[in-house]
Amino acid sequence: MKPQIPKPRTEQQNRALHLYFQLLADEFNNAGYTVQLVLSKKMDLDWTKDSVKELLWRPAQRAILGKTSTTELNKIEDIDKVFDHLNRHLGEKFEVHIPFPDDPDIAPLNNPQSYHNDDNNWK
């Protein structure tokens, strides 16, 4: 089965999106909320695989190995070094431990939605 390519937004969605932007800008201005004030408040965001890569893995990789891209990593030792540091940090600070998925049956390349970790038991 071919992966579905997301369709671009419709013209109606585009108009609605830009109308929302204008309505929100007007509301902020009417309430006296400046750009600086609104941006000074941190927004709670959910994690994604990309945010984990860019905000956790890549900074650790740069600090530990001096390598910017994950494509530069050596097959075993580089990944192990970064994972060990990151895993230790997350365990100590947040009590989060996810074992590295190194079994092809656990981490199939063609279906990332098939992983599920429930108390560290991969399904």
C-alpha positions in Angstrom: 0.0 0.0 0.0 1.4 3.4 -1.0 1.6 6.1 1.7 -1.0 8.8 1.2 0.4 12.2 0.2 -1.4 14.9 2.2 -3.5 17.2 0.1 -2.8 20.9 0.2 -5.3 23.1 2.0 -8.3 24.3 0.0 -8.8 27.9 -1.0 -11.7 28.1 1.5 -9.3 26.8 4.3 -6.7 29.3 3.2 -9.2 32.2 3.4 -10.5 30.9 6.8 -7.0 30.6 8.1 -6.1 34.2 7.2 -9.4 35.5 8.5 -8.6 33.8 11.8 -5.2 35.5 11.9 -6.9 38.9 11.4 -9.6 38.2 14.0 -7.0 37.2 16.5 -4.8 40.2 15.7 -7.9 42.5 16.2 -8.8 40.9 19.5 -5.2 41.2 20.8 -5.1 44.9 19.8 -8.6 45.6 21.3 -7.5 44.0 24.5 -4.3 46.0 24.6 -2.1 42.9 24.3 1.1 43.8 22.5 3.2 41.3 20.5 5.9 41.4 23.2 3.3 40.6 25.9 1.8 37.6 24.0 5.1 36.2 23.0 6.5 36.5 26.6 4.1 33.7 27.7 5.3 30.2 26.9 2.9 27.9 25.0 2.5 24.3 26.1 3.1 22.1 23.1 2.8 18.3 22.7 5.9 16.3 21.7 6.3 15.0 18.2 9.1 12.8 16.8 10.5 15.9 15.1 10.5 18.0 18.3 12.3 15.1 20.1 14.9 15.0 17.3 15.4 18.8 17.1 15.1 19.8 20.7 16.5 16.8 22.6 18.5 14.4 20.3 20.3 16.9 18.0 21.5 19.3 20.8 22.8 16.2 22.7 24.5 14.9 19.6 26.2 18.2 18.8 27.4 18.5 22.4 28.7 14.9 22.7 30.0 14.3 19.2 30.2 17.6 17.5 28.1 16.3 14.6 25.1 18.2 13.3 23.2 15.7 11.2 22.0 12.3 12.2 23.3 11.1 8.8 26.8 11.7 10.1 26.4 9.2 12.9 28.5 6.0 13.0 26.4 2.8 13.0 26.8 1.8 16.6 29.1 3.8 18.8 27.7 7.3 18.0 24.1 6.4 18.5 24.9 4.5 21.7 26.7 7.5 23.1 23.9 10.0 22.4 21.2 7.5 23.5 23.0 6.7 26.8 23.4 10.3 27.7 19.8 11.3 26.7 18.3 8.2 28.3 20.1 8.8 31.6 19.1 12.5 31.6 15.4 11.8 30.9 15.4 9.0 33.5 17.0 11.1 36.2 15.0 14.3 35.6 11.6 13.0 34.4 11.6 9.3 35.3 11.1 8.5 31.5 12.9 5.5 30.1 12.3 4.2 26.6 14.6 1.3 25.6 16.2 1.8 22.2 14.2 -0.1 19.5 16.9 -2.3 18.0 14.9 -5.3 17.0 13.5 -5.2 13.4 10.3 -6.8 14.6 9.9 -3.9 17.1 11.0 -1.1 14.8 9.9 -1.9 11.3 11.0 0.7 8.8 7.8 0.8 6.9 5.2 1.3 9.7 6.2 3.6 12.6 2.6 3.5 13.9 3.0 -0.1 14.8 5.2 0.7 17.9 3.5 1.0 21.2 5.3 1.1 24.5 3.2 0.1 27.5 5.4 -0.2 30.6 8.4 -0.8 28.3 6.7 -3.8 26.6 6.8 -3.2 22.9 3.8 -4.3 20.9 
